[in-house]
């Protein structure tokens, strides 16, 4: 599994934490850090990052993305507007676990500006640890796993049938958004490699 780590520029100070925790708990996955980094010249909003996440997932450059913004909710909503992206919102370890087991999505958004109440980094670590604690898609509760997995498959089919292809969406974006997205060279490198 290839996992991308990328978050909005407003939370660039949390990038190293996200990256190191994802590497620590995702076991045998290849983890790629796309930033955003504190010293980046270009600042990317949660919308810009969601477009990049859509590109990374649609080209299969990565299989899963760990992301976030100040609230985590804006990123989740923006990601879920991208074709083929099924992004969960995980302010707690149990939210992360249930998303991985029931919804079996391909992106998770964390509320990076809320400091996770009084135990900030500890809760972030526990959330990422719980996300990767078992293989995705096992269903929960186990007694209801079969029904939950059927519902998840149906949700994914409905999303596929109700969305345009990523390239079609990208063509509709305004020129400034396209320019910013295409200037994120580390992402473009992985996307181009995946397309070859």
C-alpha positions as CSV (number, residue, x, y, z in Angstrom):
1,X,0.0,0.0,0.0
2,X,1.2,3.5,-0.8
3,X,0.0,6.2,1.5
4,X,0.3,9.9,0.8
5,X,0.5,12.5,3.6
6,X,-0.6,16.0,2.6
7,X,-2.4,18.8,4.5
8,X,-3.4,22.4,4.0
9,X,-0.7,25.1,4.3
10,X,-2.5,26.5,7.3
11,X,-1.4,23.4,9.2
12,X,2.1,23.0,7.8
13,X,3.6,22.9,11.3
14,X,1.8,19.6,11.8
15,X,3.2,17.9,8.7
16,X,6.2,16.2,10.3
17,X,3.9,14.9,13.1
18,X,1.4,13.4,10.6
19,X,4.2,11.9,8.5
20,X,6.1,10.3,11.3
21,X,3.0,8.9,12.9
22,X,1.7,7.5,9.6
23,X,5.1,5.8,9.0
24,X,5.1,4.5,12.5
25,X,1.7,2.8,12.4
26,X,1.0,1.9,8.8
27,X,3.4,-1.0,9.1
28,X,4.6,-2.2,5.7
29,X,3.2,0.7,3.7
30,X,5.3,3.1,1.6
31,X,4.6,6.5,3.0
32,X,5.2,9.6,0.8
33,X,5.3,13.0,2.4
34,X,3.8,15.7,0.0
35,X,3.7,18.5,2.6
36,X,2.6,21.2,2.8
37,X,5.8,22.3,4.5
38,X,6.4,25.5,6.6
39,X,8.9,26.9,4.1
40,X,6.8,26.4,0.9
41,X,6.5,29.6,-1.1
42,X,3.1,28.8,-2.4
43,X,0.3,28.4,0.1
44,X,-2.4,25.8,-0.6
45,X,-5.9,25.9,0.8
46,X,-7.9,22.9,1.8
47,X,-9.6,23.1,-1.6
48,X,-6.3,23.1,-3.5
49,X,-5.1,20.1,-1.5
50,X,-8.4,18.2,-2.1
51,X,-7.9,18.6,-5.8
52,X,-4.4,17.2,-5.5
53,X,-5.7,14.3,-3.4
54,X,-8.2,13.6,-6.1
55,X,-5.4,13.5,-8.6
56,X,-3.2,11.3,-6.5
57,X,-6.0,8.7,-5.9
58,X,-7.5,8.8,-9.4
59,X,-4.2,8.1,-11.0
60,X,-3.4,5.4,-8.4
61,X,-0.2,7.2,-7.5
62,X,-1.2,6.4,-4.0
63,X,-3.8,4.1,-2.4
64,X,-4.7,6.1,0.7
65,X,-4.2,9.7,1.9
66,X,-3.8,11.1,5.5
67,X,-4.8,14.7,5.4
68,X,-6.3,17.5,7.4
69,X,-6.9,21.2,7.8
70,X,-7.7,23.5,10.8
71,X,-11.1,21.9,11.5
72,X,-10.7,18.7,9.4
73,X,-14.3,19.1,8.2
74,X,-13.5,21.4,5.3
75,X,-10.9,19.0,4.0
76,X,-13.3,16.1,4.4
77,X,-16.0,17.9,2.5
78,X,-13.7,19.1,-0.3
79,X,-12.2,15.6,-0.7
80,X,-15.6,14.0,-0.9
81,X,-16.4,16.4,-3.7
82,X,-13.6,14.8,-5.8
83,X,-14.4,11.9,-8.0
84,X,-13.4,8.5,-6.5
85,X,-12.4,9.9,-3.1
86,X,-14.2,8.5,0.0
87,X,-12.8,10.6,2.9
88,X,-13.7,10.2,6.5
89,X,-13.4,12.7,9.4
90,X,-11.6,11.4,12.4
91,X,-11.4,13.7,15.5
92,X,-11.0,10.6,17.8
93,X,-9.4,7.1,17.6
94,X,-12.8,5.4,17.5
95,X,-13.9,7.5,14.5
96,X,-10.7,6.5,12.7
97,X,-11.2,2.8,13.5
98,X,-14.9,2.8,12.5
99,X,-14.2,4.6,9.2
100,X,-11.5,2.1,8.3
101,X,-13.5,-0.9,9.3
102,X,-17.0,0.1,8.0
103,X,-16.5,2.7,5.3
104,X,-13.2,1.3,3.9
105,X,-12.4,4.7,2.3
106,X,-9.2,6.0,0.7
107,X,-8.6,9.2,2.7
108,X,-8.9,10.5,6.3
109,X,-9.1,14.1,7.4
110,X,-7.9,15.2,10.9
111,X,-8.8,18.4,12.7
112,X,-5.2,19.7,13.0
113,X,-6.0,23.2,14.3
114,X,-8.2,22.1,17.2
115,X,-5.2,20.6,19.1
116,X,-7.4,17.5,19.9
117,X,-8.4,19.2,23.2
118,X,-6.0,19.0,26.1
119,X,-4.1,15.9,24.9
120,X,-3.2,17.1,21.4
121,X,-0.4,15.0,20.1
122,X,-1.3,12.0,22.2
123,X,-4.8,11.9,20.7
124,X,-3.4,12.4,17.2
125,X,-1.1,9.5,17.7
126,X,-3.9,7.3,19.1
127,X,-6.1,8.2,16.2
128,X,-3.6,7.3,13.5
129,X,-2.6,4.1,15.5
130,X,-6.3,3.0,15.6
131,X,-6.8,3.9,11.9
132,X,-4.1,1.4,10.9
133,X,-4.6,-1.1,13.7
134,X,-6.3,-3.7,11.4
135,X,-6.7,-4.2,7.7
136,X,-9.4,-1.9,6.3
137,X,-12.8,-3.2,5.5
138,X,-13.3,-5.8,8.2
139,X,-16.7,-4.5,9.2
140,X,-17.9,-3.5,12.6
141,X,-19.3,-4.7,14.8
142,X,-18.1,-8.1,13.8
143,X,-21.6,-9.6,14.3
144,X,-22.9,-7.2,11.7
145,X,-19.8,-7.2,9.4
146,X,-21.5,-8.9,6.4
147,X,-24.3,-6.3,6.3
148,X,-21.9,-3.4,6.8
149,X,-19.7,-4.6,4.0
150,X,-22.7,-4.9,1.6
151,X,-23.7,-1.3,2.6
152,X,-20.1,0.0,2.0
153,X,-20.0,-1.7,-1.5
154,X,-23.4,-0.1,-2.4
155,X,-22.2,3.3,-1.2
156,X,-19.1,3.1,-3.4
157,X,-21.1,2.0,-6.4
158,X,-23.5,4.9,-5.9
159,X,-20.6,7.4,-5.6
160,X,-19.0,5.9,-8.8
161,X,-22.2,6.2,-10.7
162,X,-23.0,9.8,-9.6
163,X,-19.6,11.4,-10.3
164,X,-17.7,12.4,-13.4
165,X,-14.2,11.2,-14.1
166,X,-11.4,13.2,-12.5
167,X,-10.1,14.5,-15.8
168,X,-13.5,15.9,-16.6
169,X,-13.7,17.6,-13.3
170,X,-10.2,19.1,-13.6
171,X,-11.1,20.6,-17.0
172,X,-13.8,22.6,-15.3
173,X,-11.5,24.2,-12.7
174,X,-10.6,27.9,-12.9
175,X,-7.1,28.7,-14.4
176,X,-5.6,29.9,-11.0
177,X,-6.6,26.7,-9.2
178,X,-5.1,24.6,-12.1
179,X,-1.9,26.6,-12.0
180,X,-1.5,26.2,-8.2
181,X,-2.3,22.5,-8.3
182,X,0.1,21.8,-11.2
183,X,2.9,23.8,-9.5
184,X,3.0,21.2,-6.6
185,X,5.9,19.4,-8.3
186,X,6.3,16.6,-5.8
187,X,2.7,15.5,-6.4
188,X,3.0,15.9,-10.1
189,X,6.1,13.7,-10.1
190,X,4.2,10.8,-8.5
191,X,1.1,11.4,-10.7
192,X,3.2,11.4,-13.9
193,X,5.0,8.2,-12.8
194,X,1.7,6.5,-12.1
195,X,0.4,7.5,-15.6
196,X,3.4,5.9,-17.4
